[in-house]
Amino acid sequence: MNATRKKEMEAEKEFAAFLSKKRILIADTQAASRVGLSRALIGLGARANLVVTVDSYDVAREFLGIHKPHIVFCEYDLGLNCGLQLLSLFREARPDEKDTLFVLVTGNTSQSAVAEAAEKDVDLYILKPYNVDTLRHALSTAVKDKLEPTDYVKTILEGKQLLSASKPHEAMAVFERAMQMSPKPTLAYYYLGETHRVNKSVQIAKMNYLRGLEYNILHYKCLTGLYEALMEQGQTKEAYNVLKRITRYFPANPTRLSQVLRLAVMTGEYEDIEHYYEQFLNVEKKSPELVRHICAAVIVTAKYLLKKGEITRGLKLFHAAALTAGTLTQFLSEIILSLVDMNFPEEAEKVLKRFPPELESSRLYRGLDLLITSKLSSLSLTVSKGRQLIREGVYDPLVFRVIIESSARAGLKHSAEALADRAAKIWPDRKMEFSDLATQTETDPSYVKNASKSAE
C-alpha cells in the first residue's frame, strides 16, 4: 500500500468517525432523493438512528427547533419555500459553527449559482445527480474547511462572537481586519454593515453592503441587508429596486413576494405586477396573506391599465383578480365597483356571478346587483327594484345611493329628496353625499315623460 492511499484511508476513517457522532437532517420533497442521500451517508459512516428525513419546510423547521441537528441537507426548492430560509434557523439552533454543516442540494446549475451567492453562510452545495465518491469528497472537504478554517474565516467568526456578545466596537475592528485577509471580502463587509446597523449607523451600514456587492453582486446577505437599511431610511423606491433584484435571482417565498407586491404598488411600479402574478401562480401553497396582497396589487394595476387605455390587459387583470379572490367578497365587490365606475358594467356583471350562491341574499350582493342594473337597464326598472329592496328592509348605503341618484335622474325630485333624508338619518355622516345625489340636475327625459306622473 503506497503512502497516498494510506493517507486517503486514514482521512476516510476520520471522516466516518466525524459523521458517526452527528445528528443529521435531510429535507427534500422527493422521497427517492431523501432515501438515496440517507443511504449514502450511512454508507459513509453516519448512524442510521441519527439520520432523519422530512418532506417539507414546516416539518424541517420544527425538527430544527427541537432536536438541533449538527448537519442539515436541504433541497433548494421545498414546496413554496426555499431551502435558504432554513439557514438562519439552523444558525440559531447551532450557534457554535465549528462542527456543524448546512448543505444546500440543488438540481441545476442556475440554482448552484444562487447557492454560491450566499457565500460562506452555506457550507456546501451539492449538484444533483451525484455519486457516493463525489459526495464523500465534497463533504470531507467541507468538514476540513470547517475544522481547519482559514485565517479569514477565523477572523469573521471572532467578529461574529463579539457582535453576539453586544460588543459592536470590538467587532468592527475585527471585521475591518478581516477585509485585509481576502481578495473578495464580501462577507466581512456584510458583517461590518450589520454591526453598524446594530449601532444605529444605518448610512454607514448601507455603504458597507454596497462595498460587499462590488465583489459579489448576488450576495444574498448583502442584498437583504441593503434592502432593510433602505427601508429603515424610508427610501422605498431604492428598496424596491433591491428587492426586485432579490426576487429575480432567489425564489420568491410568500413573505418576500408579499413585500415586493406592497412596494411595487407604493412606488407606482404597476408594470411589474403582471410578472409577480405569474410568480404567484407558481406558488403551490398560497397563504391567505399572500392572496390578499396579490388581489390588492392586481386590482390597482388593472385600474392603472384601464386609465392608460389598455383595455384588454386591464380587463384581463380584473378577471384574474376575481378568480384569485375566490370567496373573498371584499375584493369581488371592489372589482365590481371599479368596473362600474370605469364604465364596464357588463364585465362587472360577470364578476358578480362569482359570488357564492349562499351570499346572493346578502345586502352586499343585492346592492351590487342594483348598481349593475342601474347601468344596464332602464331607470324605471332600477327605481322599481330599489324601492322593493327598501321595502324588504335591505338598508345599505349603496342601495340608497343608487335609488336616490336614479330617482333624481328620472325627474322624481320629491322622491329623491325623501330618500336622501331617510338615508341621512341612518348614516348622518354621509348626509351631504345623499343630498348632493338628490339635487343633481341631470335627468333622463324619456323616463320623465313615461313615468313621472305615476311614480310621484
GUZA-954096 format. One line per 2 residues: number of its first residue (from 1); their letters; for each residue y, z, x of C-alpha. Coordinates in nm, 2 decimals, always signed. Example, Ala and Ser with C-alpha at 12.3 -4.5 7.8 and 13.67 -1.06 7.14 Angstrom:
<gulums>
1) as) -0.45:+0.78:+1.23 | -0.11:+0.71:+1.37
</gulums>
This chain:
<gulums>
1) mn) +0.00:+0.00:+0.00 | +0.33:-0.11:+0.15
3) at) +0.63:+0.12:+0.16 | +0.82:-0.07:-0.10
5) rk) +0.55:-0.04:-0.36 | +0.50:+0.32:-0.28
7) ke) +0.87:+0.38:-0.33 | +0.86:+0.20:-0.67
9) me) +0.57:+0.41:-0.78 | +0.75:+0.73:-0.69
11) ae) +1.05:+0.61:-0.89 | +0.84:+0.52:-1.19
13) ke) +0.68:+0.87:-1.17 | +1.02:+1.04:-1.16
15) fa) +1.14:+0.83:-1.45 | +0.83:+0.91:-1.66
17) af) +0.89:+1.28:-1.58 | +1.25:+1.24:-1.69
19) ls) +1.16:+1.08:-2.02 | +0.88:+1.33:-2.10
21) kk) +1.14:+1.61:-2.14 | +1.38:+1.43:-2.36
23) ri) +1.41:+1.42:-2.74 | +1.47:+1.05:-2.83
25) li) +1.62:+0.90:-3.15 | +1.56:+0.53:-3.24
27) ad) +1.79:+0.40:-3.52 | +1.71:+0.05:-3.63
29) tq) +1.69:-0.11:-3.98 | +1.39:-0.33:-3.87
31) aa) +1.05:-0.15:-3.88 | +0.90:-0.38:-3.62
33) sr) +1.18:-0.31:-3.37 | +1.15:+0.07:-3.42
35) vg) +0.78:+0.07:-3.37 | +0.79:-0.16:-3.08
37) ls) +1.05:+0.04:-2.89 | +0.88:+0.36:-2.97
39) ra) +0.55:+0.24:-2.83 | +0.72:+0.10:-2.52
41) li) +0.90:+0.44:-2.45 | +0.58:+0.63:-2.50
43) gl) +0.41:+0.39:-2.25 | +0.69:+0.47:-2.00
45) ga) +0.64:+0.84:-2.02 | +0.81:+0.97:-2.34
47) ra) +0.62:+1.22:-2.55 | +0.52:+1.09:-2.89
49) nl) +0.62:+1.41:-3.07 | +0.97:+1.39:-2.92
51) vv) +1.04:+1.03:-3.03 | +1.19:+1.00:-3.38
53) tv) +1.26:+0.67:-3.56 | +1.50:+0.62:-3.85
55) ds) +1.61:+0.32:-4.05 | +1.97:+0.40:-4.15
57) yd) +2.30:+0.52:-4.02 | +2.31:+0.81:-4.26
59) va) +1.97:+0.95:-4.15 | +2.06:+0.89:-3.78
61) re) +2.39:+1.08:-3.83 | +2.21:+1.37:-4.00
63) fl) +1.95:+1.39:-3.72 | +2.21:+1.38:-3.45
65) gi) +2.39:+1.68:-3.60 | +2.08:+1.89:-3.65
67) hk) +1.84:+1.80:-3.36 | +2.09:+1.69:-3.09
69) ph) +1.87:+1.43:-2.91 | +1.91:+1.36:-2.54
71) iv) +1.87:+0.98:-2.58 | +1.97:+0.75:-2.86
73) fc) +1.86:+0.39:-2.90 | +2.08:+0.24:-3.17
75) ey) +2.07:-0.11:-3.32 | +2.42:-0.27:-3.31
77) dl) +2.40:-0.35:-3.69 | +2.29:-0.06:-3.90
79) gl) +2.34:-0.20:-4.25 | +2.71:-0.17:-4.34
81) nc) +2.77:+0.04:-4.03 | +2.80:-0.04:-3.66
83) gl) +2.59:+0.15:-3.40 | +2.90:+0.22:-3.21
85) ql) +3.00:+0.46:-3.49 | +2.73:+0.70:-3.38
87) ls) +2.86:+0.72:-3.03 | +3.13:+0.98:-3.09
89) lf) +2.88:+1.19:-3.30 | +2.64:+1.18:-3.01
91) re) +2.90:+1.29:-2.76 | +2.99:+1.58:-2.98
93) ar) +2.62:+1.68:-3.02 | +2.57:+1.65:-2.64
95) pd) +2.90:+1.72:-2.46 | +2.71:+1.76:-2.13
97) ek) +2.66:+1.40:-2.04 | +2.46:+1.45:-1.72
99) dt) +2.11:+1.40:-1.87 | +2.19:+1.20:-2.19
101) lf) +2.19:+0.83:-2.27 | +2.34:+0.63:-2.55
103) vl) +2.17:+0.28:-2.56 | +2.30:+0.01:-2.78
105) vt) +2.04:-0.25:-2.88 | +2.17:-0.60:-2.97
107) gn) +2.02:-0.93:-3.09 | +2.26:-1.18:-2.94
109) ts) +2.49:-1.24:-2.65 | +2.81:-1.22:-2.85
111) qs) +2.72:-0.87:-2.96 | +2.64:-0.79:-2.60
113) av) +2.99:-0.88:-2.50 | +3.12:-0.63:-2.76
115) ae) +2.89:-0.36:-2.62 | +3.03:-0.43:-2.28
117) aa) +3.38:-0.39:-2.42 | +3.30:-0.03:-2.48
119) ek) +3.27:+0.01:-2.10 | +3.13:+0.34:-1.98
121) dv) +3.11:+0.50:-2.32 | +2.79:+0.31:-2.39
123) dl) +2.55:+0.39:-2.11 | +2.34:+0.08:-2.16
125) yi) +2.29:-0.21:-2.39 | +1.96:-0.39:-2.42
127) lk) +1.93:-0.75:-2.54 | +1.65:-0.85:-2.77
129) py) +1.39:-0.96:-2.72 | +1.28:-0.75:-2.42
131) nv) +0.96:-0.66:-2.25 | +0.84:-0.33:-2.10
133) dt) +0.93:-0.42:-1.74 | +1.29:-0.52:-1.83
135) lr) +1.32:-0.21:-2.05 | +1.19:+0.02:-1.76
137) ha) +1.42:-0.14:-1.51 | +1.73:-0.12:-1.73
139) ls) +1.66:+0.24:-1.83 | +1.57:+0.37:-1.49
141) ta) +1.89:+0.21:-1.35 | +2.10:+0.37:-1.63
143) vk) +1.93:+0.71:-1.56 | +2.00:+0.68:-1.19
145) dk) +2.36:+0.60:-1.26 | +2.39:+0.90:-1.49
147) le) +2.22:+1.14:-1.25 | +2.39:+1.00:-0.94
149) pt) +2.73:+0.88:-1.08 | +2.99:+0.70:-0.86
151) dy) +3.29:+0.90:-0.74 | +3.49:+0.71:-1.01
153) vk) +3.27:+0.83:-1.29 | +3.25:+1.18:-1.15
155) ti) +3.63:+1.20:-1.15 | +3.65:+1.07:-1.50
157) le) +3.40:+1.34:-1.61 | +3.61:+1.60:-1.43
159) gk) +3.92:+1.50:-1.61 | +3.74:+1.50:-1.95
161) ql) +3.62:+1.85:-1.89 | +3.98:+1.96:-1.81
163) ls) +4.10:+1.79:-2.12 | +3.84:+1.96:-2.33
165) as) +3.94:+2.29:-2.18 | +4.30:+2.23:-2.30
167) kp) +4.44:+2.17:-1.95 | +4.62:+1.84:-2.01
169) he) +4.84:+1.85:-1.70 | +4.55:+1.91:-1.46
171) am) +4.36:+1.64:-1.65 | +4.64:+1.39:-1.60
173) av) +4.64:+1.44:-1.22 | +4.26:+1.38:-1.21
175) fe) +4.28:+1.06:-1.42 | +4.56:+0.93:-1.21
177) ra) +4.34:+0.99:-0.90 | +4.06:+0.81:-1.07
179) mq) +4.28:+0.50:-1.11 | +4.27:+0.46:-0.73
181) ms) +3.89:+0.46:-0.72 | +3.81:+0.15:-0.92
183) pk) +3.93:-0.21:-0.92 | +3.92:-0.21:-1.30
185) pt) +4.02:+0.15:-1.40 | +4.03:+0.08:-1.78
187) la) +3.85:+0.40:-1.87 | +4.09:+0.61:-1.65
189) yy) +4.39:+0.46:-1.83 | +4.23:+0.52:-2.16
191) yl) +4.17:+0.89:-2.09 | +4.52:+0.93:-1.94
193) ge) +4.65:+0.78:-2.26 | +4.45:+1.03:-2.47
195) th) +4.58:+1.31:-2.25 | +4.94:+1.21:-2.31
197) rv) +4.87:+1.19:-2.69 | +4.74:+1.54:-2.68
199) nk) +5.05:+1.64:-2.50 | +5.26:+1.47:-2.78
201) sv) +5.39:+1.19:-2.54 | +5.29:+0.90:-2.77
203) qi) +5.51:+0.64:-2.60 | +5.35:+0.71:-2.26
205) ak) +5.01:+0.72:-2.41 | +5.07:+0.37:-2.56
207) mn) +5.18:+0.24:-2.22 | +4.85:+0.36:-2.07
209) yl) +4.64:+0.20:-2.34 | +4.82:-0.13:-2.27
211) rg) +4.76:-0.10:-1.90 | +4.39:-0.04:-1.96
213) le) +4.38:-0.35:-2.18 | +4.52:-0.56:-1.89
215) yn) +4.19:-0.50:-1.71 | +3.97:-0.54:-2.02
217) il) +4.13:-0.70:-2.33 | +3.84:-0.60:-2.55
219) hy) +3.81:-0.23:-2.45 | +3.72:-0.07:-2.78
221) kc) +3.86:+0.28:-2.69 | +4.19:+0.14:-2.56
223) lt) +4.23:-0.07:-2.87 | +4.17:+0.21:-3.12
225) gl) +4.39:+0.44:-2.91 | +4.67:+0.19:-2.92
227) ye) +4.63:+0.14:-3.29 | +4.65:+0.51:-3.36
229) al) +4.95:+0.56:-3.13 | +5.14:+0.27:-3.30
231) me) +5.06:+0.43:-3.64 | +5.20:+0.76:-3.52
233) qg) +5.52:+0.59:-3.42 | +5.55:+0.41:-3.76
235) qt) +5.51:+0.07:-3.60 | +5.29:-0.07:-3.88
237) ke) +5.34:-0.44:-3.80 | +5.23:-0.39:-3.44
239) ay) +4.95:-0.15:-3.55 | +4.82:-0.41:-3.80
241) nv) +4.80:-0.68:-3.52 | +4.59:-0.45:-3.31
243) lk) +4.37:-0.35:-3.60 | +4.33:-0.72:-3.68
245) ri) +4.20:-0.78:-3.33 | +3.96:-0.49:-3.36
247) tr) +3.81:-0.62:-3.68 | +3.79:-0.97:-3.53
249) yf) +3.56:-0.86:-3.24 | +3.40:-0.54:-3.39
251) pa) +3.21:-0.52:-3.72 | +3.44:-0.42:-4.00
253) np) +3.28:-0.10:-4.13 | +3.41:+0.02:-4.47
255) tr) +3.66:+0.26:-4.33 | +3.81:+0.01:-4.08
257) ls) +3.81:-0.27:-4.35 | +4.00:-0.04:-4.59
259) qv) +4.26:+0.04:-4.32 | +4.32:-0.33:-4.23
261) lr) +4.35:-0.42:-4.60 | +4.61:-0.15:-4.66
263) la) +4.81:-0.25:-4.35 | +4.79:-0.62:-4.44
265) vm) +4.95:-0.55:-4.77 | +5.21:-0.31:-4.63
267) tg) +5.31:-0.58:-4.37 | +5.30:-0.87:-4.61
269) ey) +5.02:-1.05:-4.43 | +4.88:-1.18:-4.75
271) ed) +4.73:-1.49:-4.60 | +4.48:-1.28:-4.41
273) ie) +4.34:-1.11:-4.72 | +4.11:-1.40:-4.81
275) hy) +3.94:-1.36:-4.47 | +3.89:-0.99:-4.53
277) ye) +3.75:-1.06:-4.87 | +3.48:-1.28:-4.71
279) qf) +3.40:-0.98:-4.47 | +3.39:-0.76:-4.78
281) ln) +3.13:-0.98:-4.94 | +2.90:-0.94:-4.64
283) ve) +2.91:-0.56:-4.66 | +2.58:-0.45:-4.80
285) kk) +2.67:-0.11:-4.94 | +3.03:-0.12:-5.08
287) sp) +3.18:+0.23:-5.11 | +3.40:+0.29:-5.42
289) el) +3.70:+0.34:-5.20 | +3.65:+0.00:-5.03
291) vr) +3.61:-0.17:-5.37 | +3.94:-0.02:-5.49
293) hi) +4.11:-0.13:-5.17 | +3.98:-0.48:-5.18
295) ca) +4.07:-0.52:-5.55 | +4.42:-0.40:-5.50
297) av) +4.47:-0.62:-5.20 | +4.33:-0.93:-5.36
299) iv) +4.54:-0.88:-5.68 | +4.86:-0.86:-5.47
301) ta) +4.76:-1.17:-5.28 | +4.68:-1.36:-5.59
303) ky) +5.03:-1.28:-5.73 | +5.18:-1.39:-5.40
305) ll) +5.00:-1.73:-5.41 | +5.09:-1.80:-5.77
307) kk) +5.46:-1.73:-5.69 | +5.42:-1.98:-5.40
309) ge) +5.29:-2.24:-5.64 | +4.94:-2.23:-5.50
311) it) +4.79:-2.21:-5.85 | +4.42:-2.29:-5.77
313) rg) +4.40:-2.04:-5.48 | +4.58:-1.77:-5.68
315) lk) +4.37:-1.80:-5.99 | +4.05:-1.81:-5.78
317) lf) +4.15:-1.48:-5.62 | +4.24:-1.32:-5.96
319) ha) +3.89:-1.40:-6.09 | +3.73:-1.28:-5.76
321) aa) +3.91:-0.95:-5.80 | +3.79:-0.93:-6.17
323) lt) +3.44:-0.99:-6.06 | +3.46:-0.73:-5.78
325) ag) +3.62:-0.48:-6.01 | +3.32:-0.47:-6.24
327) tl) +3.38:-0.19:-6.49 | +3.70:-0.06:-6.32
329) tq) +3.93:-0.12:-6.62 | +4.25:-0.02:-6.43
331) fl) +4.21:-0.33:-6.22 | +4.09:-0.56:-6.50
333) se) +4.40:-0.46:-6.71 | +4.63:-0.51:-6.41
335) ii) +4.49:-0.86:-6.36 | +4.53:-0.94:-6.73
337) ls) +4.89:-0.81:-6.74 | +4.97:-1.01:-6.43
339) lv) +4.82:-1.33:-6.56 | +5.01:-1.30:-6.89
341) dm) +5.33:-1.22:-6.71 | +5.29:-1.53:-6.49
343) nf) +5.22:-1.74:-6.80 | +4.84:-1.79:-6.77
345) pe) +4.72:-1.63:-7.09 | +4.41:-1.85:-7.11
347) ea) +4.29:-1.71:-6.77 | +4.38:-1.36:-6.89
349) ek) +4.15:-1.41:-7.20 | +3.86:-1.49:-6.96
351) vl) +3.92:-1.17:-6.77 | +3.93:-0.97:-7.10
353) kr) +3.58:-1.08:-7.17 | +3.47:-0.89:-6.86
355) fp) +3.54:-0.56:-7.03 | +3.22:-0.36:-7.10
357) pe) +3.12:-0.40:-7.47 | +3.15:-0.03:-7.54
359) le) +3.52:-0.04:-7.45 | +3.61:-0.31:-7.70
361) ss) +3.72:-0.05:-7.95 | +3.94:+0.14:-7.69
363) rl) +4.32:+0.14:-7.72 | +4.34:-0.03:-7.38
365) yr) +4.13:-0.32:-7.48 | +4.29:-0.37:-7.82
367) gl) +4.63:-0.36:-7.67 | +4.55:-0.62:-7.41
369) dl) +4.38:-0.83:-7.68 | +4.70:-0.82:-7.89
371) li) +4.91:-0.91:-7.58 | +4.70:-1.22:-7.52
373) ts) +4.71:-1.31:-7.89 | +5.09:-1.30:-7.88
375) kl) +5.08:-1.57:-7.61 | +4.81:-1.79:-7.76
377) ss) +4.86:-1.75:-8.13 | +5.14:-1.76:-8.39
379) ls) +5.39:-1.49:-8.44 | +5.26:-1.44:-8.79
381) lt) +4.91:-1.36:-8.66 | +5.05:-1.14:-8.39
383) vs) +5.26:-0.93:-8.62 | +4.99:-0.90:-8.88
385) kg) +4.73:-0.80:-8.61 | +4.97:-0.55:-8.45
387) rq) +5.06:-0.38:-8.78 | +4.69:-0.35:-8.86
389) li) +4.63:-0.17:-8.53 | +4.91:+0.07:-8.60
391) re) +4.77:+0.14:-8.95 | +4.44:+0.22:-8.78
393) gv) +4.61:+0.47:-8.55 | +4.59:+0.27:-8.23
395) yd) +4.90:+0.42:-8.08 | +4.95:+0.26:-7.74
397) pl) +5.28:+0.16:-7.57 | +5.15:-0.19:-7.51
399) vf) +5.07:-0.24:-7.88 | +5.42:-0.12:-7.98
401) rv) +5.58:-0.34:-7.72 | +5.41:-0.65:-7.84
403) ii) +5.47:-0.59:-8.21 | +5.84:-0.49:-8.16
405) es) +5.90:-0.80:-7.95 | +5.71:-1.03:-8.18
407) sa) +5.89:-0.89:-8.49 | +6.23:-0.94:-8.32
409) ra) +6.14:-1.30:-8.23 | +6.03:-1.36:-8.58
411) gl) +6.37:-1.25:-8.71 | +6.23:-0.93:-8.86
413) kh) +6.52:-0.72:-8.73 | +6.48:-0.42:-8.95
415) sa) +6.11:-0.40:-8.90 | +6.15:-0.43:-8.52
417) ea) +6.41:-0.15:-8.52 | +6.20:+0.08:-8.73
419) la) +5.90:+0.02:-8.50 | +6.13:+0.09:-8.20
421) dr) +6.25:+0.42:-8.34 | +5.89:+0.52:-8.42
423) aa) +5.78:+0.44:-8.07 | +6.07:+0.62:-7.92
425) ki) +5.96:+0.94:-8.09 | +5.62:+0.92:-7.94
427) wp) +5.74:+0.81:-7.59 | +6.10:+0.94:-7.57
429) dr) +6.13:+0.85:-7.20 | +6.09:+0.48:-7.30
431) km) +6.34:+0.48:-7.58 | +6.57:+0.23:-7.41
433) ef) +6.29:-0.01:-7.34 | +6.18:-0.02:-7.70
435) sd) +6.54:-0.05:-7.82 | +6.61:-0.35:-7.59
437) la) +6.30:-0.53:-7.73 | +6.41:-0.47:-8.09
439) tq) +6.76:-0.61:-8.03 | +6.67:-0.93:-7.84
441) te) +6.83:-1.24:-7.99 | +6.57:-1.50:-7.91
443) td) +6.39:-1.59:-8.24 | +6.13:-1.84:-8.35
445) ps) +6.29:-2.05:-8.63 | +5.96:-2.19:-8.75
447) yv) +5.83:-1.84:-8.81 | +6.15:-1.71:-8.97
449) kn) +6.15:-1.99:-9.22 | +5.80:-1.93:-9.34
451) as) +5.75:-1.55:-9.31 | +6.07:-1.36:-9.31
453) ks) +6.11:-1.32:-9.68 | +5.77:-1.16:-9.75
455) ae) +5.73:-0.97:-9.42 | +6.05:-0.77:-9.45
</gulums>
